[in-house]
Amino acid sequence: MAITEADIQARLRTLIDPITGKDFVSGKAVRKIHVDGADAVVDIQLGYPAKTQHDVQRKLIVDALAALPGAGRVTVNISQKITSHAVQRGVKLIPGVKNIVAIASGKGGVGKSTVAANLAVALEKTGARVGLCDCDIYGPSISLMFGTRDRPTATEENRIIPIEQYNLKLMSMGFLLDDSAPAILRGPMVTRYTQQFLRQVEWGELEYLVLDLPPGTGDIQLTIVQTVALSGAIIVTTPQEVALIDARKASTMFEKVNVPVIGLIENMSYFESPSDGKRYDIFG
């Protein structure tokens, strides 16, 4: 007895996607099933970036379908089409950008820019098109982290062309200033620069734009959350009460403006000695 499309559908309903925790059918990942005698071709389209996991997921599905009675050769094609997530109402989208994630902290010095840079690189490695905007006008660090001192150029329409490094599109005040030059600006000018970085940059088609926010809950943070459609926010803190007090304030701010907090990252929790592998809790 040859395998049928119904057999494949039923089997896929029992297979749990290890990333989402849902089966492939209810997760709406099954795009097409083609059966030719005993052979079958299944097209899976994921709604999230998982390029590094495609081989694992393909093997999971192939092994499960090949074990069905009457199954012959099974081919599984996996692609991804990253979806846009819900944003707060009444806030404008940035054209071409599907999801905007803000990396925030109530307190400075907790490694927020490092987390933002690592997240952007990790998302790109999963096959997503990613941009990173350094919204910390007074203390920009993204240019240093990505090892480039290139200067942005402009189009004929006076739109800024972002710097490209490691397949990421980058924008930071650090690209516009020399290393020793401080940004001596009053609040309204800082807000204006922030808006230009977000609205007047040729970001192109991006699936994720990561925003490295300055610490605190002041003008820049409020300007961003009230004028840019955020998919969510991630809060970074260190395991000490002084940092956690401000992290709670940042979380409350996002809650008040209807931006979901995706999670909280505890950074610099401990140091592992390379000589003996012993763990040292930095903050006790």
C-alpha positions as CSV (number, residue, x, y, z in Angstrom):
1,M,0.0,0.0,0.0
2,A,1.5,3.3,-1.1
3,I,1.9,6.3,1.2
4,T,-0.8,9.0,1.0
5,E,-0.9,12.8,1.7
6,A,-3.2,12.1,4.6
7,D,-0.6,9.7,6.1
8,I,2.0,12.4,5.9
9,Q,-0.3,15.1,7.4
10,A,-1.1,12.9,10.3
11,R,2.6,12.1,10.9
12,L,3.6,15.7,10.8
13,R,0.9,16.5,13.4
14,T,2.8,14.4,15.8
15,L,6.2,15.9,15.1
16,I,7.1,18.8,17.4
17,D,9.3,21.6,16.0
18,P,12.1,21.8,18.7
19,I,12.2,25.6,18.2
20,T,8.6,26.5,18.6
21,G,7.3,23.6,20.7
22,K,4.4,23.2,18.2
23,D,3.8,20.5,15.6
24,F,4.6,21.4,12.0
25,V,0.9,21.4,10.9
26,S,-0.6,23.6,13.6
27,G,2.5,25.8,13.4
28,K,1.5,26.4,9.7
29,A,4.9,25.4,8.5
30,V,3.7,22.8,5.9
31,R,3.4,24.5,2.5
32,K,3.0,21.6,0.1
33,I,3.0,17.8,0.0
34,H,3.5,16.0,-3.2
35,V,3.1,12.2,-3.4
36,D,4.3,10.2,-6.4
37,G,3.7,6.5,-5.8
38,A,5.8,5.6,-2.8
39,D,7.9,8.7,-3.0
40,A,7.0,12.0,-1.3
41,V,8.2,15.6,-1.4
42,V,7.4,17.9,1.5
43,D,7.9,21.7,1.5
44,I,8.3,23.3,4.9
45,Q,8.4,27.1,5.3
46,L,9.4,28.4,8.8
47,G,8.3,31.7,10.0
48,Y,11.4,32.4,12.0
49,P,15.2,32.5,11.3
50,A,16.7,29.0,11.8
51,K,19.2,28.5,9.0
52,T,21.6,26.7,11.3
53,Q,18.9,24.3,12.3
54,H,17.5,23.3,8.9
55,D,19.6,20.1,8.7
56,V,18.4,19.0,12.1
57,Q,14.8,19.7,11.3
58,R,15.0,18.1,7.9
59,K,16.5,14.9,9.4
60,L,13.7,14.8,12.0
61,I,11.0,14.9,9.4
62,V,12.7,12.6,6.9
63,D,13.3,9.9,9.5
64,A,9.7,10.1,10.7
65,L,8.1,10.0,7.3
66,A,10.5,7.2,6.0
67,A,9.2,5.0,8.8
68,L,5.6,5.1,7.5
69,P,4.3,1.9,5.9
70,G,4.7,2.1,2.1
71,A,7.1,5.0,2.2
72,G,9.8,5.2,-0.5
73,R,12.2,8.1,-1.0
74,V,11.3,11.1,1.1
75,T,12.5,14.6,0.2
76,V,12.1,17.5,2.6
77,N,12.7,21.1,1.4
78,I,13.0,23.7,4.2
79,S,12.9,27.5,3.6
80,Q,12.1,30.4,5.9
81,K,9.9,33.5,5.5
82,I,10.3,35.6,8.6
83,T,7.0,37.1,9.7
84,S,6.2,40.5,11.2
85,H,5.1,40.5,14.8
86,A,2.4,42.7,16.4
87,V,3.4,46.2,17.4
88,Q,1.9,48.9,19.6
89,R,-1.1,50.7,18.0
90,G,-0.9,54.1,16.3
91,V,2.9,54.0,15.8
92,K,4.4,54.2,12.3
93,L,6.4,51.3,10.8
94,I,9.8,51.8,9.2
95,P,9.3,50.9,5.5
96,G,10.9,47.6,4.6
97,V,11.6,46.6,8.2
98,K,9.6,43.6,9.5
99,N,10.6,43.6,13.2
100,I,12.3,46.1,15.5
101,V,13.8,44.9,18.7
102,A,15.1,47.3,21.3
103,I,17.9,46.4,23.6
104,A,17.6,48.5,26.8
105,S,18.9,48.8,30.3
106,G,18.0,51.2,33.1
107,K,21.7,51.5,34.1
108,G,24.8,52.0,32.1
109,G,27.8,49.7,32.0
110,V,25.9,46.4,32.0
111,G,27.0,45.3,28.6
112,K,24.0,46.3,26.6
113,S,25.9,47.2,23.4
114,T,27.7,43.9,23.6
115,V,24.4,42.1,23.8
116,A,23.0,44.1,20.9
117,A,26.0,43.4,18.7
118,N,26.0,39.7,19.6
119,L,22.2,39.4,18.9
120,A,22.5,41.1,15.6
121,V,25.3,38.8,14.5
122,A,23.5,35.7,15.7
123,L,20.3,36.6,13.8
124,E,22.3,37.1,10.7
125,K,23.9,33.7,11.1
126,T,20.4,32.2,11.1
127,G,19.8,33.6,7.6
128,A,18.0,36.8,8.5
129,R,18.6,40.2,7.0
130,V,19.6,42.4,9.9
131,G,20.4,46.0,10.8
132,L,21.9,47.5,14.0
133,C,21.2,51.1,15.0
134,D,23.3,52.6,17.8
135,C,20.9,55.0,19.5
136,D,23.3,55.9,22.2
137,I,24.3,59.3,20.8
138,Y,26.6,60.4,23.7
139,G,28.4,57.1,24.1
140,P,28.4,55.2,20.8
141,S,30.3,52.0,20.7
142,I,29.1,50.0,17.8
143,S,31.7,51.4,15.4
144,L,34.5,50.1,17.7
145,M,32.9,46.7,18.2
146,F,32.6,46.1,14.5
147,G,36.1,47.4,13.7
148,T,35.2,50.0,11.1
149,R,35.8,53.7,10.9
150,D,34.0,54.1,7.5
151,R,31.9,57.2,7.0
152,P,28.3,57.0,5.9
153,T,27.4,58.5,2.5
154,A,24.2,59.9,1.3
155,T,21.9,59.4,-1.7
156,E,20.7,62.2,-4.0
157,E,17.6,62.4,-1.9
158,N,19.8,63.1,1.2
159,R,19.1,59.7,2.7
160,I,21.9,58.1,4.7
161,I,23.5,54.9,3.4
162,P,24.4,52.7,6.4
163,I,27.8,51.1,6.8
164,E,27.9,47.4,5.9
165,Q,30.1,45.0,8.0
166,Y,29.8,41.3,8.4
167,N,26.6,41.3,6.3
168,L,24.9,43.7,8.8
169,K,23.7,47.2,8.1
170,L,25.1,49.6,10.8
171,M,24.4,53.1,11.9
172,S,26.0,54.9,14.8
173,M,27.2,58.4,15.8
174,G,30.6,56.8,16.2
175,F,30.8,56.7,12.3
176,L,30.3,60.5,12.2
177,L,32.7,61.5,15.0
178,D,36.4,61.0,15.7
179,D,37.4,58.8,18.6
180,S,38.2,61.8,20.9
181,A,35.3,64.0,19.8
182,P,32.4,64.1,22.3
183,A,28.8,64.6,21.2
184,I,28.0,68.0,22.8
185,L,24.3,68.2,22.1
186,R,21.2,69.4,23.9
187,G,18.2,67.1,24.3
188,P,16.2,68.3,21.2
189,M,19.2,67.7,18.9
190,V,19.8,64.3,20.3
191,T,16.2,63.4,19.6
192,R,16.5,64.8,16.1
193,Y,19.7,62.7,15.4
194,T,17.9,59.6,16.7
195,Q,15.0,60.2,14.4
196,Q,17.3,60.7,11.5
197,F,19.1,57.4,12.2
198,L,15.8,55.5,12.2
199,R,13.8,57.3,9.5
200,Q,16.3,58.8,7.1
201,V,18.6,55.8,6.8
202,E,18.3,53.5,3.7
203,W,17.8,50.3,5.7
204,G,16.4,48.5,2.7
205,E,14.5,45.2,3.3
206,L,15.3,44.0,6.8
207,E,13.7,41.2,8.8
208,Y,15.2,42.5,12.1
209,L,16.4,46.0,13.1
210,V,18.2,45.9,16.5
211,L,18.2,49.1,18.4
212,D,21.0,49.7,21.0
213,L,19.3,52.2,23.3
214,P,21.1,54.5,25.7
215,P,20.7,53.6,29.4
216,G,17.8,55.1,31.4
217,T,14.2,56.0,30.7
218,G,14.5,59.5,29.4
219,D,13.7,61.5,26.2
220,I,15.4,59.2,23.7
221,Q,13.8,56.1,25.0
222,L,10.3,57.7,25.1
223,T,10.8,59.2,21.6
224,I,11.7,55.8,20.2
225,V,8.9,53.8,21.8
226,Q,6.3,56.4,20.9
227,T,7.4,57.0,17.2
228,V,8.8,53.6,16.1
229,A,6.8,50.4,16.0
230,L,8.7,48.0,18.2
231,S,8.1,44.2,18.1
232,G,9.6,43.9,21.6
233,A,12.3,44.8,24.0
234,I,15.1,43.0,25.8
235,I,16.4,44.3,29.0
236,V,20.0,43.8,30.1
237,T,21.2,43.9,33.7
238,T,24.0,42.6,36.0
239,P,23.2,40.5,39.1
240,Q,23.4,43.4,41.5
241,E,20.6,45.3,43.2
242,V,21.7,48.7,41.9
243,A,21.4,47.5,38.3
244,L,18.2,45.5,39.0
245,I,16.4,48.6,40.4
246,D,16.9,50.4,37.1
247,A,16.1,47.3,35.0
248,R,12.7,47.1,36.7
249,K,12.1,50.8,35.8
250,A,12.9,50.1,32.2
251,S,10.6,47.1,32.2
252,T,7.8,49.3,33.6
253,M,8.4,51.9,31.0
254,F,7.9,49.4,28.2
255,E,4.8,48.0,29.9
256,K,3.2,51.5,30.0
257,V,3.7,52.1,26.3
258,N,2.5,48.6,25.3
259,V,5.8,47.2,24.1
260,P,6.2,43.5,25.2
261,V,9.4,42.6,27.1
262,I,10.8,39.6,25.3
263,G,13.1,38.7,28.1
264,L,15.8,39.8,30.6
265,I,19.5,39.0,30.1
266,E,21.7,38.7,33.2
267,N,25.1,39.7,31.9
268,M,28.5,39.3,33.7
269,S,27.1,36.8,36.1
270,Y,30.4,35.0,36.7
271,F,33.9,34.6,35.5
272,E,35.4,31.2,34.7
273,S,39.1,31.0,35.2
274,P,40.9,29.7,32.1
275,S,43.7,28.1,34.2
276,D,41.6,25.9,36.5
277,G,38.0,26.3,35.2
278,K,36.9,27.5,38.5
279,R,33.8,29.8,38.6
280,Y,33.9,33.1,40.4
281,D,30.7,35.0,41.0
282,I,31.7,38.6,40.2
283,F,29.1,40.3,42.3
284,G,28.9,37.8,45.0
